[in-house]
Amino acid sequence: MKHCVVIGGGVVGLTTAWALLERGHGVTLVEREPEVAQGASRANGGQLSYRYVSPLADAGVPLKALRWLLDPDGPLRFKPEASWAQWSWLIAFLRNCRGPVNRRTTERLLALGAYSQASFARLQAEARLDAIALRAPGKLVVYRKPAEFARVAARMNGSGVEQAMSHDDCVALEPALADAGSALAGGIFTPGEAVADCHAFCTQLHERLRQHEGFRGRLGAAVEGLLRDGQGRVRGVRTAAGEVAADATVLAAGLHSRALAAAAGVALPLYPLKGYSLTAPIQAGHLPPEVSVTDFEKKILYARIGQELRVAAMVDLVGDDAGLDAGRLASLQRSVRATFPNAADYDRATPWAGLRPATPSGAPILGASGQPGLWLNVGHGALGFTFSFATANILAELVSGRNSPLPLDGLTL
Ligand SMILES: Cc1cc2nc3c(=O)[nH]c(=O)nc-3n(C[C@H](O)[C@H](O)[C@H](O)COP(=O)(O)OP(=O)(O)OC[C@H]3O[C@@H](n4cnc5c(N)ncnc54)[C@H](O)[C@@H]3O)c2cc1C
């Protein structure tokens, strides 16, 4: 049995703490905020998208990106910075924008997704988190451009799980789409994909963790540096509220892992992809989508989470600023009202912005950091809620001195 410190109380840190406790280790979770899930895990899209995992980096994306940048309501914003972190990430991202690279990463992420789905089922069977608005309505990705829809339908993997649907089939499956009119060319439906409230999941999992005798939570304690022994091995963390010694230190601090790792001499290729969400109350008379819908060209996803409609969107490369941009929110409101005009009360929507901790390839980084005693569970990008259950178990197996249950090719530093 080891004593482990987990840095970060987002969905990745919390699931990692759970997986380590399950294997008999002691865990201290250190989180700088007074509550858990205040970073990217707070009001994300809520998708447990185990099969729709293709990363952003793909052939044709650089060209599309240019078009998106010219569209004031487009899904992408880019603010050039005099920053090595931004430009080196962009160059690496462009190198990943090739069909074969995308397909290889997608295969890895599909395996990770399948393992995550099984891991989530196991966690739920044990933790029984009952108020997380979990549903499995399936995911419908709708396309506006016939050529794009035809291209994607032709590339379907033949597994028989995904179903290509005409415009009329889409509306029959999800009547709330009728308001979008003839703007949709068709869609791809994946049954079984789930949605849940990530913030509720995190707070309830934290409650379960607190009931475990092997768990200590240190909230409101920012990690300021790592402790090392005489051999240079990482032996825990230093916080403003004191030191925490550990046999294994796990970095799971989302985007902020970059700075903490850099201070320890580890360069993590992470960059924030800023996104926005709106959470709008659903009232009598509203017709929200029951199926989880992704508007492919606009890069907007819609999910009913309990009695609220969660809309998540946008990829802004604008540095570490997580502030709300009024122009971007107004643009999101326009798109949402045009697609689902009667789905929720958008006037009372709560806006939020978060920073996706993204790697250039779209795959997370797991396992050894190169510094003895320091482990990585970072870089979950656009699918951290989805992949967290898998990456937590993989990391916990590695910390326990066993082999990863999945090949780690393409998923390490
Ligand atoms: C708009 C948007 C929509 C999204 N939609 C989805 C979706 O539908 N499905 C999906 O699977 N994923 C989605 N994601 C991605 C997902 O939210 C992230 O990948 C995931 O939340 C990352 O979790 P994390 O724990 O790594 O990071 P975070 O949730 O950011 O947690 C990191 C934690 O570390 C803490 N921390 C930082 N520095 C320190 C320090 N020095 N000391 C102590 N603690 C520290 C932070 O306070 C924070 O609590 C979305 C993201 C965004 C922005």
The ligand as a Gaussian input file, in Angstrom:
#p B3LYP/6-31G(d) Opt

LIG

0 1
 C      -17.304000      24.113000     -22.869000
 C      -16.811000      22.727000     -22.507000
 C      -17.598000      21.618000     -22.793000
 C      -17.150000      20.333000     -22.500000
 N      -17.968000      19.278000     -22.734000
 C      -17.560000      18.029000     -22.405000
 C      -18.428000      16.930000     -22.595000
 O      -19.573000      17.092000     -23.015000
 N      -17.977000      15.687000     -22.291000
 C      -16.706000      15.484000     -21.828000
 O      -16.336000      14.319000     -21.628000
 N      -15.877000      16.511000     -21.602000
 C      -16.267000      17.784000     -21.874000
 N      -15.440000      18.843000     -21.686000
 C      -14.064000      18.583000     -21.237000
 C      -13.979000      18.338000     -19.736000
 O      -14.757000      19.285000     -19.055000
 C      -12.520000      18.407000     -19.284000
 O      -11.712000      17.583000     -20.101000
 C      -12.377000      17.925000     -17.847000
 O      -13.244000      18.644000     -17.007000
 C      -10.949000      18.084000     -17.359000
 O      -10.938000      17.654000     -16.023000
 P       -9.675000      17.877000     -15.126000
 O       -9.994000      17.281000     -13.810000
 O       -8.454000      17.431000     -15.847000
 O       -9.533000      19.471000     -15.031000
 P      -10.335000      20.506000     -14.108000
 O      -11.753000      20.162000     -13.996000
 O       -9.977000      21.861000     -14.595000
 O       -9.714000      20.265000     -12.680000
 C       -8.388000      20.638000     -12.346000
 C       -8.403000      21.049000     -10.892000
 O       -7.072000      21.304000     -10.461000
 C       -7.115000      22.385000      -9.563000
 N       -5.788000      22.980000      -9.479000
 C       -5.152000      23.693000     -10.430000
 N       -3.954000      24.097000      -9.984000
 C       -3.822000      23.627000      -8.724000
 C       -2.808000      23.729000      -7.735000
 N       -1.676000      24.402000      -7.954000
 N       -3.021000      23.142000      -6.540000
 C       -4.171000      22.449000      -6.286000
 N       -5.170000      22.339000      -7.195000
 C       -4.988000      22.920000      -8.398000
 C       -8.144000      23.311000     -10.182000
 O       -8.638000      24.236000      -9.239000
 C       -9.190000      22.327000     -10.665000
 O      -10.187000      22.073000      -9.705000
 C      -15.858000      20.157000     -21.929000
 C      -15.081000      21.271000     -21.612000
 C      -15.541000      22.544000     -21.887000
 C      -14.690000      23.731000     -21.514000

